[in-house]
């Protein structure tokens, strides 16, 4: 029986001159990346943790690798809000912030990423990190409560990255490039645009474009074979604006469910397979599917799924231990399941049951609705639960949206009220915090009452 490796390299699958990424149109080779990471590791303050706030993806990767080489643990905040950063630093006082910009909360120990050193003349020294080193602590988004920390070993991150590449048929040495529209501090962004590249010889674009035209321009700056890691919200925007993308090898989607109808439209528009990732902060990537063709999810390599009492558990593969999934799941076998939604997502009105996510899908299918969400409003003393909705639809009236919904959903779940707004308070990954939704709804209703 072979022994598990005691360490893994920071980079895997690159030659010395292979690009790790593209920054301002110029390639950053693996040799230069390793030399820069080793140099930065020697300059980092001797703290236990490094809170990585870098916005440029290659700068983030550099700081991430340097912290590992220095034996430190990366802290990945759920947002860049000053209050969130201060709260994390208060909970982890032996911390230094690392950034590539000057918009940092005052009074916190911080370091700006120094200019990248010139490429070394010779020598390609790839540092290794102990397998059991706590590589990072990542925090939940806080969309369902206070952000919670979850520690990840270097072994688990490496295993997940290499396993994901195998599922996607990305092989080291294939000269694959990756563009991400999600921040690297998010678990999905880190796994697909940082760890997958670093462990499989993939070159990443340093930017994080958001608008469809900017995404298209960034993709055009990358060599083939190009991959795009994005969200359903941004895919919907790209379809709506008829964005013209260069030839792609594949797309990844996560952070919220990707409706099969939208996935089929994307595949038809750009002639590329769209792979959806199911995961959570606690476990990282758990399973994948191609929603244009599949409803079932297939777990990652060697990950087992089972029911215990009323909960679903997973273990094996890249996971450091057994974990309970936060979602309701119908287990089909040890490797396959159907996702039903989160327990708090289920709604029962007048003896009828549905999920908020199912209602959201129907709302977003209406022509002219750019964005929208159903939610449970604050209780006002009424005995019966009801649902409300916010919609971004500049050219539609409320009654037109309600009329379309009557054709799609049971009358018991028609939103009361339906509120038209200019935009939803989504975070960098497209998620919505309940507090933000309620605040926006109260403000919009107050404006309506003032005009009445």
N, C-alpha and C positions, 0 to 999 in steps of 0.2 A: 504494500500500500504506500503510495507516494505521499510525501509530506507536503502540506500547504506552504506556499512561499512565505518567507518571513518579511519580505519587502517587495514593493513594486516601484517601477520607475515613474518619474513625473511625466515623461514623454514615452510614447510607444508607437512604433509604426512609421517613424520618420527617418529619412536619411539626413545627413548634416545640412544639405542644401535644400531640403524640402521646405516649403512654406508652412509655418504654423498658422499664419494669418496674413491678411492684407490690411495695411494701415495707410490711409491717404494715398491709395493707389500703388503703394510699394509693398513688396513681399517682405515678411519677417521670417527669416530662416530658422530652422530648429536649432542650429548651432548658435545663432545670435540670441534666441529666446533663452536657451539654457545658460549662456554666459550672463545675460541680463538678470535672470532669476537668481543665480548664485551671488551676483554683485548686490542685488537688492536685499537678499537674505542677510547679508553682512551689515547692512545699513539699518534694518528695521529695529526700532526700540525693543529692548529686552522685556517684552510683555508676554503674558501667557496667551492673550487673544489678539487677533487683528480683525477689526470691523471694516470689511472691504466695501467702500462706497463708490468705487471707480465706475464711471459711466461708459468709457471706451472699453469695448469687450476685451481687446488685447491687453490693455492696462490692467483690467480685472484679472485676466488669466495670469499675467505676470505677478501681480500681488498675491494671488491665490497660491501659485507655485512657490514663491519666495517664502511665504509663511510656513508652508509645509517643510521646506528645506531647513528652515530655522527651528523646526520642532514646535511651532505654534499652531493654534487652532483658529480657523477662520470663523468669524461670526457673520452670518448673512441676514441682514435686517429685512423685515417684510415691507418696509417703505422707508423713504428718505426723510419723512417728517421729523422735524426737530424733537418733538416730544417722544417719538418712538425711539430715536437714537439715544436720547438721554436716558430713557428707561432701561434700554439694554445695557448701556455703559454703567448704570447704577447697579444692575444685577450682576454684571461682570466687571468689577472695578479695575482689574489688571488688564486693561485693554487700551490699544492705540487704534485710532481711526486712520485708514489709508484711503486717499482720494486722489483724483486727477482734476479737481476743480476746487475753488475757494469758498463754495457755499456750504460751510460746515457750521454746526452749532458752536457758539462761542464757549470757551472755557473747557473744551474737551481736548485731551492729548491727541495730536493729529500729525500726519506726515503726508506730504504731497509726493506722488510718484515722480522720481527724478527722470530727466531725459534718458532715453534708451542709449546705452553705450554702443559704439560702433561694433560691427561684426568682428569677432576675433580672427586673427590670421590663420590659426590652425587649432586643432583639438576640439573634440566633441564629447564633452563630459556630461552624461545624463545622470543627474542625482536620483537616488532612490529614497523612498519613505517607508518606514516600518508599517507593516500591514495592519497592525492593531492601533496605530496612531489615530487619535480623534481628529480627523481632518477638518471637520467643520461642525458648527451648530447652526441649524437652519430653523427659522421661526414660521409658524403658521401665519396665514394672511390676516387673521383677526376678523374675518367676515362673519364668523359665528361666535365671537367672544374675544377675550384677551389673547394676543399671540402667545403660543406655547413653543418652548424650545425642544429640538430633537437632534441628538448627536449622531454623527455618521463616521464610521471608521474608514480609513483609506482603502482597506480591502473591499468593503461594500461598494464604495464609489467606483473603484476600478472594475469589479465584477459586473456591476450594472452597466457601465459604459461599454464594455466589450460584449456583453450579452445583447445589448440593444443593437449594436452594429451588426452582429450576426443575424438578428431577426430582420434587419433591413437590407441584408446582403451588401453591407458596406465593408469591404476588405481593406486592410492596411496596404498601402502602396498603390491604391487605385486612383490617386489624385482626385479626391472628392473635396468640394468646398461647401461651406455652410453659412447661411445668413439667418440671423435670429431677429424677430421683432419683439421678443420678450426680454426682460432684464436678466442678467446672469445671477443676480441675488435670489431669484425665485428658483425653486427646486426643479421645475420643468426646464427653465432656461439654463440652469447650471448643468443638468444632465445632458441636454441635447446640443448646447452651443459652447460648452466648456469641457466637460469630462469626455463625452463621445469623441470630440475632435482630438483632445490630448492623448487619448488611449488608442486611437485608430488611424493616426496619420492624416487627419482631416484639417484643411485650412479654413479659418473663419474670417468673416468680414468684421472689422472692428466696430462698425456703426450699429445702431438699433433704430432703423427707420420705422415710421408709423403709417404715414399716408401711402396709398397705393402707388402713386407716381414715384415716391422716394424709394419704396421697396423695389420697384422695377429698375430704377437707376442703379441701386446698390447691387442687385443681382447681375446687371450687365457688367459690373466691374469685376465679377468673379469668373474664374475659368470653369469650364465644364469638368466634371459633372456637378451641377449645382443642386443643393437641397435648401429648402426653406422651412424653418421652424417658426410657427405662428399660432394664431388663435382663431376660433370660429368668427369672432367679431371682425377681425381684420380680413378674413377670407370673404365674408359677406360684403364688406366695403369694397374690396378689390373686384368682386363680381359686379357690384352695382355701378362701379365707375368704368367697367370694361377695360381694366388695366391690361397692358401688353407686357408680358413677362418673356424673357429669353427662355430657351429650352431648359426644362428642369428634369432632374433625375428622380425627385420625390419631394413630397411635402409631409410635414408633421404638424399635428394640431393637438392642443390640450388646453387646460384651465377651465373649460366649460364644455358640455356635451356638443358634439358636432352632428346636427341632424343629417340623416341619410340623404335627404333631398338636396341639401346644400353641398354635401360631399360629391354627389353625382354631378351637380352643376359645375363644381370646380374641376373634377376629372375630365369632364367633357370640354370645358373652356380651355384648359392648358394641357390636356393629353398626358396627365401624370398621375400616378397613384397617390392617394392621400391616406396616410396612416394616422390613426387617432391613438393617443396614449391615455390610458387610465392610470392614475397614481394619486398619491397624497404626500404631504410633507413627511409624515411618519415613515413611509416606506419607499418613497421615490416611485419610479416606474414599476407598476404591478403587472400590467397586461397591455396588449395591443389588439387592434382590429382595423379592418378597412371598411368604414361605415357605408361606403357606396355599395358594398356587396354583403356585409355581414352585420348581424345583430349581436352575436356572441363575442365575448372577449376571450382571448387565449393568453394564459399567464406566461410570464417571462420564464426563461430556462430554469428548470429545477425548482420553481416556486410552486408549492402545493396550496390548494384552497379547500377549506372544509367548514362545515357548520358546527357550532357548538352552542347548545341552548338556542337563544334567539340571535346569536351573533355569527359573523363570518370571520374566520381567521386565516392568516397566511404565514408561511414559513419556508425556509430553504432558499436556494439560489443566492442572490446577493445580500439577502437580509441577515442582519446580525442576530435575530431571534424571532420568536413568534410575535405577531402583531394582529390586533383586531382592526378590521376595516371600519371606517366611519360611515359606510354606506350600506343600504339594504341590497342584498345580492341573492339571486337565485343560482345556486351551485348546480352545474350540469355534470361536472366530473372533477377530478383532481386538478385539471388544467384549464377548464372552461367555465364561464359563468355569464349570466345576464345581469346587467346593472339595472336596478329598480329605482334608485335615488336615495337621498339621505332621509333618515327618519323624520327630521324636522321639515322636510320638503313635502310630505304628504298632507293633503287637505281633505277633510270630510265635511260636507255640507248637505243637509237635507237627506241624509242616508246615502249619499253618493260620494265616491272617493276618486281623487286624481292626484297628480303631483304638480307643484308649481312649475317644474321644468317642462312638463307636457304642455301646460298653459302658455309658457313663454314661447315654445316652438310654434304654437298656432298664431300667437300675436306677431311673431317675426316673419311668418309666411305671408302676411298681408302686404300687398303691393303698396309702397309709399311709406311703410313703417321702417325707419332706419335703425331704430333701437327700441327696446322696450323690456319691461319686466313686471311680472306679477309678484305680489308680496302680501303678507298678512299684516294689516294695519294694527295700530294700537287699539286695544279694546276700549270701547266707550260706554261700557255697561250693558251692551246688547247681549242677550242670551246666546244668540246664534253667531257662529263664526262666519266671516265673510272675507272675500279677497278684494284687493285693490290692484291697480296697475298704473305704471308710468309709461308713457310712450313718446318717442321722438319721431314726429311725422309732420314736417313743415307744411305740407300741401294737403293735409287731410283734416277734416273736422271730427270731433268726438263721435258723433252719431254714425259717420261712415265707418269708423273702426269698430264700433259696437255692432253695427249691422253685419259686418264681415265676421265678427266673432260669433254671432248668433248662428251662423252657418257652420261653424267649426267646433263649438264646445257646448256642453250642456248649459242651459240657462242658469242653473244654480251657481255656476262659476263665472258668470259675467262680472266684470270688475265694478265694484261700487265703493269708491268712484274710479273712473278712468281719467287720468290727469295728463294733459299734454305739456311737455317741458322741452326746453332747448337742447339739453344734454343730460345724460345720467352720470353720476359721480363715480365712474369706474376708476380702479387703480391701474397701475402699469401693466397688469396682466389681464385686465378686463373684468375683474371681479368687483362685486358691489357689497359694501358693508351695510348691514341692516340699519345702523344708526344714521348713515348718510342718506339712505333711502327715505327713512321716516322724516328726517330734517327737510329734505327736498320736498316731500309731499306736503308737510305742514306749511312750508313757505309758499308753495304753488296754490294751495287751497286758500291761504290768507289773501293772496292777490286776487283770486276769483271773487271772494266775498267782498273785498274792497270795491271791486268794479260793479258788483251787483246793486 
